[in-house]
Amino acid sequence: MRFLPIRAWLCALLCAAAAHAHVSSEKEIAELADRAHRGVAEARQELERRAAEGDVIAERHMGLLYIAGRSQARNEARAIEWFRRGAAKGDIVSAHNLGVIHERAPLELRDAQVAIKWYRVAAEKGYARSQANLGAMLAEGRGAPADLDEARSWLEKAAAQGEPRGRYLLGMLYLEGRGVEKNVNEAVRLIRLAAENRDRDAQYRLALLHGTGTGVDKDDARALAWLRKAAEQEQAEAQYLLSAVYAHGLYGVAPDGKAAVSWLRRGARQGHAESQYALGIALAEGRGVARDASEAYGWLLEASRNGHAEAARYVERIRSRAPRPAPDPGAPAQSR
């Protein structure tokens, strides 16, 4: 899982159930926050004033502003401060967002145990996305010992509320037979429901299912359609696979090197190591893009840093062939 995009956070915000007494206030502050996101200084100042006075909805939106990094530099630490204030007053969306930051933020702020704690706070109050994320972490054993029974329980609660992420993750348990009896038909049903509700990982998985004919008719056209949907939503693995579709002319698509490189770039910019490596090779060899040894080396180095073994070997070969600087004739001789 990757750091939750601000668009998804705002969606969670707008969909959250609010107490009746705060409905008009929440709408007003949401409109104020929207103007602040668009860079209106007066709106940001008013939003911060209300947050400083203790308005819980304004506190939440201040956290979102620091995550978006639009009207000021992105600052997860400041976002945490504002979300903590809201969570302390019982705001479940702020508690959820604390879980997201501590699960997926830069390393100095990442803490899986703290993420579990905040997801549990919101999940126990019925917040479906937290139930899904908590279930995922428990299934994977991140932040707490793996517990498939509890994971399944939380995912079932999220799925029962129609949460796309919960449906997708529960579907994956059925597909893999983890913690439940394997049931491909139920897996496909849940994954399809999630995909139709724009869960990008579900869309990618449904593309793979149609591509292989697992639990559904093998259908290249449907596989390609779902793959495009996932890739357009910045699902990096879908972008990488779509680049291969264009590079090799799969699924009835005409080969298109430029399109292949374009999708590689989108995946590479998200830190997808395979895309970074493939983009580096394409730039080195001039496939679908003008040859650029400097940029090629940069992407191969980035892929290496992200754990791509072949990229690391490629970088070492480049370094070993690099000419050594000529000795400075004015430098003092080194004793041996």
N, C-alpha and C positions, 0 to 999 in steps of 0.2 A: 504494500500500500504506500502511496505517496502522500506528501503533504497536501491537505485538503485545499483546493483552489478557493479563492475568495468568493467566486460566483456560487459555488456549492454552499459555502457558509451563509451567504445572503439568502439562498433558497431555503436553507434550514431555518433561518431567522424568520422569514416571511410565513413559513408554514407552521411555525410553532404555535401551540395553543396558548393564548394569553387570558389572564383573568378578566372577567367582564369589566371590572372597575378600571382597567388600564387600557381598554381597547382604543379609545379616542386618543389617549396620550401616545400610545405606541405608533399609531398611524401618523400622528403629527411629527414625532421624533424620527420615524423612518424617512419621511419626506425631507426633514432637515438633514439627516445623514446622507441622503442621496445627493443633495446639493453640495454637501461637504466633500463627498467622493469626487464630484465634478470640479472641485477646486475653488468653490466659493468661500472666500476667507471668512466672511461674516457668519456663514452657516456653521463653519467649523468652530468658530469662537463661541457661538451660542450653544452648540452641542457640548463643547467642553465645559462651559459654564454650568449647564444642567447636570452633567455628569459629576462635576465637582461638588454640586449641591446634594448629590446622593440619588439622582434619578437612575433607577436600575436599568431601564431600557437605554438611556443615554450612555451609561457605563458600558453596556454591551456593544453599542455602536462605536464608541471610542476604541474599543479593542479591535473591532473590524477595520477601522481606519488604519490602525498601525499594521495590521496584517496586509491590507491592500497596498500600502506604501504609495498612495497617490498624492494626498495633500501634504505629506511629510515622508521622510525616509521610512522604509519598512523597518519595523522594530518589534520582533516577537517578544522581547523582554517587557516592553511597555504594554503590549497587548495583554500579556499575562497579568500585569498589575490591574488593568481595567476589568478583565474577565473575573479575576479573583474577587474584586469588589462586588460584582454582580452575583457571582456564585454564592458568596457569603450571605446574600439576601434571598437565596432560593431560586435564582434565575437558572433554569435548567439548560438553556441554550448556552449561557456563559460557561456552565460546568462542562457541557459537551465540548465546547471549543477549547477549554483547558486540556481536555483529554487529547484532542487532535494535535495541539501544539506539542505536548509532551511526548506524543507518539511519533511525530513526523518532523519536528523542527530541526534546525541545525544541531550538531552533536552536543554543543555546550548546554543546550536546553532540553535535549531528549532524555526522557526517563520513562521507561515502559511501566514501572511500578506506579509512578504518579499518574500516568495516563489511565491505567486500570482503575485507580482510585476515583478519578473524576468521571470516567465513563460509567462506573457503577453508581455514583451519586445520581446521575441523570437517568440511567437505565431503570433504577429502582423507582423513579418517579414517572416511569412510563414513556420516556423519550426514545422513540423507535430507532433513530440512527445510532444513539449510544448503545442500545441493546445489540444492534448489529455489529458495531465495532468491538464491543466487549466480547461478544461471541467469537469474533474472528481472532482476537488476541488470545483468548482461552483455548481455542482450537489449535493455535500455533505454539502455545506455550511461551508467549512473550509477556513479560511483566508478572507472570505467575505460572506455577506448574500447569502443564497441559491438562485440560479437563474436558473431554469431549461431551460428557453428559451435561455439564453446566453450559458449555458452549452451545450445544444443540437447543437447550431450553431457552437461552436468550435469543437465539436466531429464530426459533419458533414464535416467540413473543413479537419480535420485530416483523416477521413475515405476516403474522396475523393482523398487524396494523397496516399491511400493504406497503411496508418499507421495501423499496427495490433492492437495496443492498442486503437486507436480511433475507429476502427471497433468493437472491443469487447465491449467497454463501450457504444457505440451507440446501439449495439445489446442488451445490458442489459436494456437500457431505453425502447426499444421496447418489451422486454420480460416481464418487470414489468409494462409497461404502465405508465411510469413516464415522464411527459412533452410531451408525444406523445400518440396517440391512440395505445393501445396494439396490437401487430402484431407478433405472434409467428413465422410465416414463415419467415418474414424479420429478426427477431431476430436470428433465427437459421442460416440463410444465412450469416449474418455478423459475428456471433460467429465462424462458421465453417471456414470462410475465415481467421479470426484472428488465429484460432488454427492451420490451415495449414501453417501459417507463423510464427509458434513457439511462439505465445503469451501463456505463461504457464497458466494464469488464464482462458483464453478462452479454452484451452485444458481441464482443470479441469471442467469447466462448461459444455462442450460438453460431457464429461464422465457422468456427472450427468443427462444430457438430455437423453442420450442413456440408462442410468440405469433406468429412470422412464418412458421413452417413450414419453416425452414432445416435441411435434413438430417434432419428428423423430421416426423411428422404435425402439421399445425396443429391445436392442441388447447387451447382457452381454459381448460378446467378444469385441465389439467396445468400450463399456464403459471401460473395463479393459485396452484396448490398449491406449486410450486417457488418462486414469488415470496414467498409467506408464509414458507416455511422460511428463505429468505435474510434476510428482514426481521426475523424473530424472532431471528436470530443477529447482529443489529445491522449488517447490510450496508446502508450509508446510501443507495446508489442504489436498492436494492430498496425501502427504506422510502419514498423519494420517489415511486417509481412506484406503490407500493401506495396512497399517499395520493391519487394521481390516479385510481386505480381506484375508490376510494370517493367521491371528489369528483364524478366524472362517471358513475358507475354502469356501469363497464366489466366485461367478462368475466362478465356475468350477475349481478353484485353490485348490490344496491339502493343508490342514492345515500345517503351517510351523511356529512354534513359534520363531525360530531364525530369520527368515526373518521378521516377525512381529516386533520384537524388533529392528532389524537393521533400519527399516523405522521409528520407533518411535524415535530412536536416532537422525536421520537426521532432523526430525521435531523439536525435543527438542532443538537441538543446534541452531536453528534459532529463539528460543524464543516463539515457539508455545505452549501455556499453556496446551492445552488438551494433546499434545504429552508428555510434561514434566510430567504431572500428571499420565498418563497411564504408562510411563516408570518407574516412581517411584513405582507404584503398582506392575508392573511386577518384578522389582528388589526385592521388599519386599517379594513377594510370590514365587519367583523363577520360573516364567513362561517364558520359552523360553530363559532364561539366568540364570547364577548362582546367588543364593540369595546373596544380598549384602545390609545389612541394612544401612550402612553409605552412599553409593551412592544413595540408595532409598530416604533417608531423604533429601539429597542434591537436588534431582530433585523435590521432593514434595515442598521443601522450595522455589525453583525457581518458580514453578508453582503458589505457593501462592503469591509471590511477583508480579507475572504477572496477578493477579486478579482472580485466579481460586478458587472459594469459597470452594469446597469440599477439595481441597488440603490444604487450610488454616485450615479447621476443623481437617483434618488428622494431620497436624503439631502440632496443639494445643493438640490433644490427646497424641501424642508422648511426647511432652514436659511435660504434666501433669503426665505421668508415669515415667519420668526420675528420678533416685534416686538423692536425695539432697546430697551435699557434707557433710561428717562428720564434726562436729565442731572441731575446733583446740583447744586442751586442754590448749595450752599456751596462747590463746587469752584472753584479759581481759573480765570479765563478763559485759554484756550489762544491763544497768538499764532499768527498765520497768516503 
